[in-house]
Amino acid sequence: MTDQPVRADREPVTTNGTLALVNLSAQIDGLAAPVRGADSTAPLVVAQQAVLVDLLTLRGHLLGRIADYEQAAQLSEHMVWNAPDDRAALLARARTRATLHRFAEAMADLDAASRAGAAQATLDAERAAILQAVGCYAEAHSLLRSAAFHQSDFTMLSALAVFQAERGETAEAEHVFDEARAAYRGVSPFPLAQLDFRRGVMWLRDGDLPAARTWFDTARRRVPGYAPATGHLAEVDLLLGDPETAVARLRPLAETSDDPEYIAHLALTLRAAGRHHEAQPWRDRAARRYEELVTRHPEAYTDHAADFWLMVGGDVERGVQLALQTLVMRQTSRSYALVRRAREASGRPAHDASGPRHPATSM
């Protein structure tokens, strides 16, 4: 358990989170209009498109909008089609592919961007994030060290804190999270909210629910519309035995987000509150949406869909099928753990899905 509460006197001052979200959408709209009618091969236009891709991806994360991820991915594909040797276009497509967990293709784009002259530090940081996502921690750490010399203190410390958190090194990560917050010099609330959210995820995985709630709430107060922080706050509420508060948090998300995770969690939470009749339509809606996403973006959503069918979806066989599909795509510790859980839920022996004792290196 952590004994380090958030200290208000050390809180960095940033732009109002609600206003920042409005401004983010205005930036996206302002960039999208001129980009449509411009020469798509001109370097300035490619640079504007790359910024637009990053802004769409950011909004997709903050608001739980998969449509933004898809728009960013489509735009980046057009960028590379029109300017196949432009490093900005290749980097933009690598990031959107990584967002949708198309990691091997993202790595190929980074290789192409390297040949096109992209900065080594940028490539190292992007590759490190991908390697970390697939559990190749030693390789990711090496690249993080290489990129650190060319990054701001906040960026470097944030990456290190998240790396240590995912490794389960919570005591070390907690110290670095503090250092990263102290190093922040910007006015945008988004980087800090994302950092605090990742800190909350660390404590949730560690089982420290009060600490997790503190950091999820800190992230949500900085950016009130921050969907992942709100969703995880609801998860903590449910784990602490307060399903009604969880329902109140999740319902607005389920109504506005196109991410079925919030819809599925609402169904699960309504069942926990004894409101089974209300839960069924949300469960059905989540099922339809997961099937769509598994077809369109299998690398990103098959594991989430497997979780859904094993829990609120109520179809263990479908859950097993999707868990095995996840394992074919990525032989990571998390994939093996999902298969074990699916086999246990189905009553089948789990010994044949034990997996590696350390994170796999394949992508």
Secondary structure, 3 states (H helix, E strand, C coil): CCCCCCCHHHCCCCCCHHHHHHHHHHHHHHHHHHHHCCCCCCHHHHHHHHHHHHHHHHHHHHHCCHHHHHHHHHHHHHHHHHCCCCHHHHHHHHHHHHHCCCHHHHHHHHHHHHHCCCCHHHHHHHHHHHHHHCCCHHHHHHHHHHHHCCCCHHHHHHHHHHHHHHCCCHHHHHHHHHHHHHHCCCCCCHHHHHHHHHHHHHHHHHCCHHHHHHHHHHHHHHCCCCHHHHHHHHHHHHHCCCHHHHHHHHHHHHHHCCCHHHHHHHHHHHHHCCCHHHHHHHHHHHHHHHHHHHHHCHHHHHHHHHHHHHCCCCCHHHHHHHHHHHHHHCCCHHHHHHHHHHHHHHCCCCHHHCCCCCCCCCC
